[in-house]
Amino acid sequence: MNRYSSQYSEKCVPAEEAVKVVKSGDVVDYGFFNGKPVVCDIALAARHDELQDVEIHVAVTLPPVPEVVKHPESFVYHDLQFSKISRVLQRDFNVGFYYPIMYHQAPSWFREGVAPHRNVVICTVCPMDDHGYFNLGLHNSATLAAMEESDCVIVEVNPNLPVCPGGAEEAVHISAVDYVVEAPADLALADLPSPEPNEQERTIAELIVDHITDGSCIQLGIGGMPNAVGKIIAQSDLKNLGGHTEMLSDAYVDMIESGRMNGSQKSLDRYRVPYTFAMGSKRLYDFVDNNPAAASYPADYTNDPRIIAKLDNFVSINNALQVDLYTQVNAESLGTNQVSGNGGMWDFVIGSQWSKGGKSFICLTSTFTNSKGELQSRILPTFTPGSITTIPRHMTDYVVTEYGAVQVRALSTWKRAELMISIAHPDFREGLIKEAEAMKIWRHSNKK
């Protein structure tokens, strides 16, 4: 037994023993995405009768549903980026609070004392290697920064978590860990395959791909639409594409394995795709396991607009819920109902526009059907009160629906309104024109 194995044995305890360190009023970090603990969460929730006002922080609540949310009298739940689970918890049970972030600043928040101090960090890791390191697997983000500044670090070892090469800050050493908890060998990761794109999404994807040239560097955001773009790219004749993203998704597997994305033309991280978390299907998790084609980095590298700007012909593709006639972008709420989050959208929207030859695309279907079966426009005169402006109008570059792709950067309000109406669903265009006239952003000389 080497010295690392000896330390491991000394620190390895049952989950029930490890979580005894948590006290009332503590701030506990559950890591990011697939880093959320399962066994320790169950053990901590079991202490609900003896704890009060314990804050739990997580980023994107993936299955299984955390046990602590069932005890809101003891635990206050925070989520950096809402998932479907988070939406249901807040909407139906009034559990969970969203907090906006500048994702590229997340590591510095911990190191500079801006974020609430974490008393305990509990997150999932890969089994320890021969050198005493636990790879963080699918989540990097700001995990190591949170660990460095916390009072206590508990790692939950899951043998099913893929080992994800760096990059940087992709592993924590046994010497920096206080407790080790072993998860069951059959504890599976959340398998989240992307749905097949519908006809509208495929049309939007094709419109975006028409604006991508050989050698471009691609970032795909969260959602079905960006993934549809990746699938179309994989079937195209584009070549020598690069990748640099916050989220590594199944679409990157498609682009890399098809040979369209090889990173040969990049000025940074040639032949590799930097990312800060991976989320998708088991196929993706198998792909990243010990694969040097992808590199795990903290968010202050992947999402730093200054880093993004160094990559020529950077193409950022992100999803939105609504865009108004001023070209403000709402990617996170419907009224006061939080749906998603801003995540790293701002980082990539501005970084891509700082890139030589770069472009930022905001994509959305022109309509959706509400719970009453009524067709509603996603292109609006103004947002519903309480809706969040994720991207201000002066930062919006391209907006794409199934009716076209328009560039609004550097245009006046009336030109923006005209272009937005041109890509709205035809059934809503006349109404939008009347609203634009009332808002004084429509010229009467324009063709109606």
C-alpha positions as CSV (number, residue, x, y, z in Angstrom):
1,M,0.0,0.0,0.0
2,N,1.5,3.4,-1.1
3,R,1.1,6.5,1.0
4,Y,-1.8,7.7,-1.1
5,S,-3.7,4.5,-0.6
6,S,-3.0,4.8,3.1
7,Q,-4.4,8.4,3.2
8,Y,-7.4,7.1,1.2
9,S,-8.1,4.4,3.8
10,E,-7.8,6.8,6.7
11,K,-10.2,9.3,5.1
12,C,-12.8,6.8,3.7
13,V,-15.9,6.8,5.8
14,P,-19.7,6.1,5.4
15,A,-21.7,9.0,4.0
16,E,-23.5,9.3,7.4
17,E,-20.2,9.9,9.1
18,A,-18.9,12.4,6.6
19,V,-22.0,14.7,6.6
20,K,-21.9,15.1,10.4
21,V,-19.5,18.0,9.7
22,V,-22.4,20.1,8.4
23,K,-23.9,22.4,11.0
24,S,-27.0,24.6,11.0
25,G,-26.4,27.8,9.1
26,D,-23.6,26.3,6.9
27,V,-23.3,26.9,3.2
28,V,-22.8,23.6,1.4
29,D,-21.7,23.3,-2.3
30,Y,-22.9,20.3,-4.3
31,G,-20.7,21.0,-7.2
32,F,-21.8,21.5,-10.8
33,F,-24.0,19.4,-13.1
34,N,-23.1,15.6,-12.9
35,G,-20.9,16.5,-9.9
36,K,-24.0,16.6,-7.6
37,P,-23.6,13.9,-4.9
38,V,-26.2,11.3,-4.4
39,V,-25.2,9.1,-1.4
40,C,-24.1,12.1,0.6
41,D,-27.2,14.0,-0.3
42,I,-29.4,11.2,1.1
43,A,-27.3,11.1,4.3
44,L,-27.5,14.9,4.7
45,A,-31.2,15.0,4.1
46,A,-31.7,12.3,6.8
47,R,-30.4,14.9,9.3
48,H,-33.1,17.4,8.5
49,D,-34.6,17.2,12.1
50,E,-31.4,18.5,13.6
51,L,-30.5,21.1,11.0
52,Q,-31.8,24.6,10.2
53,D,-31.0,27.1,7.4
54,V,-28.4,25.1,5.7
55,E,-27.8,26.5,2.2
56,I,-27.3,24.1,-0.6
57,H,-25.7,25.4,-3.9
58,V,-25.7,23.5,-7.1
59,A,-25.6,24.2,-10.9
60,V,-28.3,22.5,-13.0
61,T,-30.2,20.0,-11.0
62,L,-29.8,16.7,-12.8
63,P,-31.6,13.4,-11.9
64,P,-32.0,12.1,-9.3
65,V,-34.0,14.8,-7.5
66,P,-32.0,15.8,-4.4
67,E,-33.4,14.6,-1.1
68,V,-32.6,17.8,0.6
69,V,-35.3,19.7,-1.4
70,K,-38.0,17.6,0.4
71,H,-37.1,19.4,3.6
72,P,-37.3,23.2,2.9
73,E,-37.7,23.9,6.6
74,S,-34.1,22.7,7.0
75,F,-32.4,23.4,3.7
76,V,-32.4,26.4,1.4
77,Y,-31.8,25.3,-2.2
78,H,-30.0,27.4,-4.8
79,D,-29.4,26.6,-8.5
80,L,-27.1,28.5,-10.8
81,Q,-28.8,27.3,-14.0
82,F,-32.4,26.0,-13.9
83,S,-33.1,22.5,-15.3
84,K,-36.5,20.9,-15.7
85,I,-36.3,19.6,-12.2
86,S,-35.5,23.1,-10.9
87,R,-38.4,24.6,-12.8
88,V,-40.9,22.2,-11.3
89,L,-39.4,22.6,-7.8
90,Q,-39.8,26.4,-7.9
91,R,-43.1,26.5,-9.8
92,D,-45.0,23.8,-8.0
93,F,-43.4,23.6,-4.6
94,N,-41.9,27.1,-4.1
95,V,-38.5,25.4,-3.5
96,G,-35.3,26.7,-4.9
97,F,-33.8,30.0,-5.8
98,Y,-32.0,31.0,-9.0
99,Y,-29.0,33.3,-8.9
100,P,-27.5,35.0,-12.0
101,I,-23.8,34.6,-12.7
102,M,-21.1,35.8,-15.1
103,Y,-19.9,32.2,-15.6
104,H,-16.3,33.2,-16.5
105,Q,-16.0,34.9,-13.2
106,A,-17.2,31.9,-11.1
107,P,-13.7,30.6,-10.0
108,S,-12.6,34.1,-9.0
109,W,-15.8,34.5,-6.9
110,F,-14.5,31.9,-4.6
111,R,-10.9,32.8,-4.6
112,E,-11.6,36.5,-4.0
113,G,-14.3,36.0,-1.4
114,V,-17.1,37.4,-3.5
115,A,-19.4,34.3,-3.3
116,P,-20.8,33.2,0.0
117,H,-18.1,31.2,1.8
118,R,-18.5,27.5,1.4
119,N,-18.2,25.7,4.7
120,V,-18.4,22.3,3.0
121,V,-18.0,21.2,-0.6
122,I,-19.4,17.8,-1.5
123,C,-19.1,16.5,-5.0
124,T,-18.8,13.4,-7.1
125,V,-15.3,12.4,-8.5
126,C,-13.7,9.5,-10.3
127,P,-11.8,6.8,-8.4
128,M,-8.3,7.9,-7.1
129,D,-5.4,7.2,-9.5
130,D,-1.9,5.9,-8.6
131,H,-0.7,9.5,-8.0
132,G,-3.4,10.3,-5.5
133,Y,-5.6,12.4,-7.7
134,F,-9.4,12.2,-8.1
135,N,-10.4,13.4,-11.6
136,L,-13.5,15.6,-11.4
137,G,-15.0,13.9,-14.4
138,L,-17.7,15.7,-16.3
139,H,-17.7,18.8,-14.2
140,N,-14.9,21.4,-13.8
141,S,-16.4,24.9,-13.8
142,A,-15.3,26.4,-10.5
143,T,-15.2,23.1,-8.5
144,L,-11.5,23.3,-7.6
145,A,-11.7,26.9,-6.6
146,A,-14.6,26.2,-4.3
147,M,-12.7,23.3,-2.7
148,E,-9.6,25.5,-2.2
149,E,-11.6,28.1,-0.3
150,S,-13.9,25.8,1.7
151,D,-13.5,24.5,5.3
152,C,-14.1,20.9,4.4
153,V,-14.0,18.8,1.2
154,I,-16.0,15.6,0.9
155,V,-15.6,13.6,-2.3
156,E,-18.1,11.0,-3.4
157,V,-16.4,8.4,-5.5
158,N,-18.4,7.1,-8.5
159,P,-16.7,4.5,-10.6
160,N,-19.0,5.2,-13.5
161,L,-17.8,8.8,-13.9
162,P,-15.6,9.1,-16.9
163,V,-12.0,10.4,-16.5
164,C,-11.8,13.6,-18.4
165,P,-8.3,14.9,-19.3
166,G,-7.3,18.5,-18.9
167,G,-6.9,21.3,-19.6
168,A,-6.4,22.6,-16.1
169,E,-7.9,22.2,-12.6
170,E,-9.5,18.9,-13.6
171,A,-8.5,16.9,-10.5
172,V,-8.2,17.2,-6.8
173,H,-5.4,15.5,-4.7
174,I,-6.1,13.3,-1.7
175,S,-4.1,15.7,0.4
176,A,-6.8,18.4,-0.2
177,V,-9.6,16.1,0.7
178,D,-11.1,15.6,4.2
179,Y,-13.4,12.7,3.7
180,V,-13.9,10.1,1.0
181,V,-17.3,8.4,0.5
182,E,-17.7,5.5,-1.9
183,A,-20.9,5.4,-4.0
184,P,-22.4,2.1,-5.1
185,A,-20.8,0.6,-8.2
186,D,-24.1,0.6,-10.0
187,L,-24.9,4.3,-9.4
188,A,-25.5,5.4,-13.0
189,L,-25.0,9.0,-14.3
190,A,-28.0,11.0,-15.7
191,D,-28.4,9.8,-19.3
192,L,-29.7,12.9,-21.2
193,P,-29.8,12.2,-24.9
194,S,-30.8,15.1,-27.1
195,P,-34.2,14.9,-28.8
196,E,-34.3,14.7,-32.5
197,P,-34.7,18.1,-34.1
198,N,-38.1,18.9,-35.6
199,E,-38.6,20.5,-39.0
200,Q,-38.4,24.0,-37.8
201,E,-35.2,23.4,-35.8
202,R,-33.6,21.7,-38.8
203,T,-34.4,24.7,-41.0
204,I,-32.9,27.1,-38.4
205,A,-29.8,24.9,-38.2
206,E,-29.4,24.9,-41.9
207,L,-29.7,28.7,-42.0
208,I,-26.9,29.0,-39.4
209,V,-24.6,26.5,-41.1
210,D,-24.8,28.5,-44.3
211,H,-23.0,31.3,-42.4
212,I,-20.2,29.0,-41.2
213,T,-17.0,28.7,-43.1
214,D,-14.1,26.1,-43.1
215,G,-11.8,26.6,-40.1
216,S,-14.4,28.3,-37.9
217,C,-14.4,27.6,-34.2
218,I,-17.8,26.5,-32.9
219,Q,-19.5,27.0,-29.5
220,L,-22.9,25.3,-29.0
221,G,-25.1,26.4,-26.1
222,I,-27.6,24.4,-24.1
223,G,-30.8,23.2,-25.8
224,G,-32.1,21.2,-28.7
225,M,-31.5,23.9,-31.3
226,P,-27.7,24.2,-30.9
227,N,-27.5,20.4,-30.9
228,A,-29.4,20.4,-34.2
229,V,-26.7,22.7,-35.7
230,G,-24.0,20.2,-34.7
231,K,-25.9,17.3,-36.4
232,I,-26.2,19.4,-39.6
233,I,-22.6,20.3,-39.5
234,A,-21.6,16.6,-39.2
235,Q,-23.5,15.9,-42.4
236,S,-22.1,18.9,-44.2
237,D,-18.9,19.3,-46.3
238,L,-17.3,21.8,-43.9
239,K,-13.8,21.0,-42.9
240,N,-11.1,21.8,-40.3
241,L,-13.5,23.2,-37.8
242,G,-12.5,23.8,-34.2
243,G,-14.4,23.7,-31.0
244,H,-14.3,25.8,-27.8
245,T,-17.3,25.7,-25.5
246,E,-18.7,25.7,-22.0
247,M,-20.8,22.6,-22.5
248,L,-19.6,19.6,-24.4
249,S,-22.7,17.8,-25.8
250,D,-23.5,14.9,-28.1
251,A,-23.3,17.2,-31.1
252,Y,-19.5,17.5,-30.6
253,V,-19.2,13.8,-30.8
254,D,-21.1,13.9,-34.1
255,M,-18.8,16.7,-35.5
256,I,-15.5,15.1,-34.3
257,E,-16.3,11.6,-35.3
258,S,-17.5,12.8,-38.8
259,G,-14.1,14.4,-39.3
260,R,-15.6,17.9,-39.7
261,M,-14.1,19.1,-36.5
262,N,-10.3,18.5,-36.0
263,G,-9.1,21.7,-34.5
264,S,-6.2,22.0,-36.9
265,Q,-6.7,25.7,-37.7
266,K,-7.0,26.9,-34.1
267,S,-4.6,29.4,-32.6
268,L,-5.2,27.9,-29.1
269,D,-5.6,24.3,-28.0
270,R,-5.0,22.9,-31.5
271,Y,-6.6,19.5,-32.1
272,R,-8.6,19.7,-28.8
273,V,-12.0,21.0,-27.7
274,P,-11.8,22.9,-24.4
275,Y,-15.0,22.6,-22.3
276,T,-15.9,23.2,-18.7
277,F,-18.7,20.6,-18.3
278,A,-20.1,17.8,-20.3
279,M,-23.8,16.9,-20.3
280,G,-25.7,14.5,-22.6
281,S,-26.0,10.8,-23.3
282,K,-24.0,7.8,-22.3
283,R,-22.5,7.9,-25.8
284,L,-21.0,11.3,-24.9
285,Y,-19.7,10.0,-21.5
286,D,-18.0,7.1,-23.2
287,F,-16.5,9.4,-25.8
288,V,-14.8,11.8,-23.3
289,D,-13.4,9.0,-21.1
290,N,-9.6,9.4,-21.3
291,N,-10.0,11.0,-24.7
292,P,-7.4,13.7,-25.5
293,A,-9.6,15.2,-28.2
294,A,-11.5,17.1,-25.4
295,A,-9.9,19.1,-22.6
296,S,-11.5,19.9,-19.3
297,Y,-10.9,23.5,-18.1
298,P,-12.3,25.8,-15.4
299,A,-14.9,28.3,-16.6
300,D,-12.5,31.2,-16.2
301,Y,-10.6,29.8,-19.2
302,T,-13.4,28.4,-21.5
303,N,-15.7,31.3,-20.9
304,D,-13.3,34.2,-20.7
305,P,-14.3,36.5,-23.6
306,R,-10.6,37.6,-23.9
307,I,-9.7,33.9,-24.6
308,I,-12.6,33.4,-27.0
309,A,-11.6,36.6,-28.9
310,K,-8.2,35.0,-29.7
311,L,-9.8,32.3,-31.7
312,D,-10.5,33.7,-35.3
313,N,-13.8,33.1,-37.0
314,F,-15.5,32.1,-33.7
315,V,-19.1,31.1,-34.1
316,S,-21.3,31.2,-31.0
317,I,-24.8,29.5,-31.2
318,N,-27.2,29.9,-28.4
319,N,-30.9,29.4,-27.8
320,A,-33.5,32.0,-26.7
321,L,-37.1,32.0,-25.5
322,Q,-38.0,35.4,-26.8
323,V,-36.6,38.3,-28.7
324,D,-38.4,41.7,-28.8
325,L,-38.5,44.3,-31.6
326,Y,-35.6,46.2,-29.9
327,T,-33.6,42.9,-30.3
328,Q,-33.3,42.4,-26.6
329,V,-32.9,38.6,-25.9
330,N,-34.7,36.7,-23.2
331,A,-33.1,33.3,-22.7
332,E,-34.2,32.5,-19.2
333,S,-37.7,33.4,-18.0
334,L,-41.3,33.6,-19.0
335,G,-42.6,36.6,-16.9
336,T,-41.4,35.9,-13.4
337,N,-41.2,32.1,-13.9
338,Q,-37.5,31.1,-14.2
339,V,-37.0,28.6,-17.0
340,S,-33.3,28.4,-17.6
341,G,-30.5,30.9,-16.8
342,N,-28.0,33.2,-18.4
343,G,-25.1,30.7,-17.8
344,G,-22.3,31.6,-20.1
345,M,-24.3,33.1,-22.9
346,W,-23.0,36.7,-22.3
347,D,-19.4,35.4,-22.3
348,F,-19.7,33.8,-25.7
349,V,-21.9,36.5,-27.3
350,I,-19.4,39.2,-26.6
351,G,-16.3,37.0,-27.1
352,S,-17.4,35.9,-30.5
353,Q,-17.9,39.5,-31.6
354,W,-14.4,40.3,-30.4
355,S,-13.0,37.5,-32.5
356,K,-11.7,38.4,-35.9
357,G,-14.4,37.2,-38.3
358,G,-16.5,36.0,-35.4
359,K,-20.3,35.8,-35.3
360,S,-22.9,35.3,-32.6
361,F,-26.2,33.6,-33.4
362,I,-29.3,33.7,-31.2
363,C,-31.8,31.1,-32.5
364,L,-35.4,30.4,-31.7
365,T,-38.5,29.0,-33.4
366,S,-40.9,31.9,-34.4
367,T,-43.8,30.5,-32.3
368,F,-44.8,28.1,-29.6
369,T,-48.1,26.6,-28.5
370,N,-49.2,27.5,-24.9
371,S,-50.9,25.3,-22.4
372,K,-54.3,26.3,-23.9
373,G,-53.3,25.2,-27.3
374,E,-52.9,28.7,-28.6
375,L,-50.2,29.7,-31.0
376,Q,-48.0,32.4,-29.6
377,S,-45.2,34.5,-31.2
378,R,-41.7,34.4,-29.7
379,I,-41.0,37.7,-31.5
380,L,-42.6,40.3,-29.3
381,P,-43.0,44.0,-29.3
382,T,-41.8,44.1,-25.7
383,F,-41.3,41.4,-23.1
384,T,-44.0,40.4,-20.6
385,P,-43.4,42.3,-17.3
386,G,-41.0,40.4,-15.1
387,S,-39.2,38.7,-18.1
388,I,-35.4,38.9,-18.0
389,T,-33.2,40.6,-20.6
390,T,-30.4,38.1,-20.9
391,I,-28.6,39.9,-23.7
392,P,-29.1,43.7,-24.2
393,R,-29.9,44.9,-27.6
394,H,-26.6,46.5,-28.2
395,M,-24.9,43.1,-27.9
396,T,-27.2,41.2,-30.3
397,D,-25.6,40.1,-33.6
398,Y,-27.6,37.6,-35.6
399,V,-31.1,36.4,-34.8
400,V,-32.4,33.3,-36.6
401,T,-35.9,31.7,-36.9
402,E,-37.2,29.2,-39.4
403,Y,-38.1,32.3,-41.6
404,G,-34.6,33.6,-41.9
405,A,-31.3,34.8,-40.4
406,V,-30.8,38.5,-39.9
407,Q,-27.9,40.5,-38.6
408,V,-28.9,43.4,-36.5
409,R,-25.6,44.6,-35.0
410,A,-24.9,48.3,-35.7
411,L,-28.4,49.0,-36.9
412,S,-30.9,51.5,-35.7
413,T,-34.1,50.6,-33.8
414,W,-36.4,50.9,-36.9
415,K,-34.1,48.7,-39.0
416,R,-33.9,46.2,-36.2
417,A,-37.7,46.1,-35.9
418,E,-38.2,45.6,-39.6
419,L,-35.7,42.7,-39.7
420,M,-37.3,41.1,-36.6
421,I,-40.7,41.3,-38.1
422,S,-39.4,39.8,-41.3
423,I,-38.4,36.6,-39.5
424,A,-41.6,36.4,-37.3
425,H,-44.4,34.0,-38.1
426,P,-46.5,35.5,-41.0
427,D,-49.7,35.3,-38.8
428,F,-48.2,37.8,-36.4
429,R,-46.4,40.3,-38.7
430,E,-49.3,42.8,-39.2
431,G,-49.8,43.0,-35.4
432,L,-46.1,43.5,-34.8
433,I,-46.1,46.3,-37.4
434,K,-48.9,48.1,-35.6
435,E,-47.1,47.7,-32.3
436,A,-43.8,49.0,-33.8
437,E,-45.7,52.1,-35.1
438,A,-47.1,52.8,-31.6
439,M,-43.5,52.4,-30.2
440,K,-42.2,54.8,-32.8
441,I,-39.8,52.4,-34.3
442,W,-41.5,51.8,-37.7
443,R,-41.1,54.0,-40.8
444,H,-44.4,54.6,-42.7
445,S,-42.4,54.4,-46.0
446,N,-41.5,50.8,-45.3
447,K,-43.3,48.1,-47.2
448,K,-46.0,46.5,-45.1
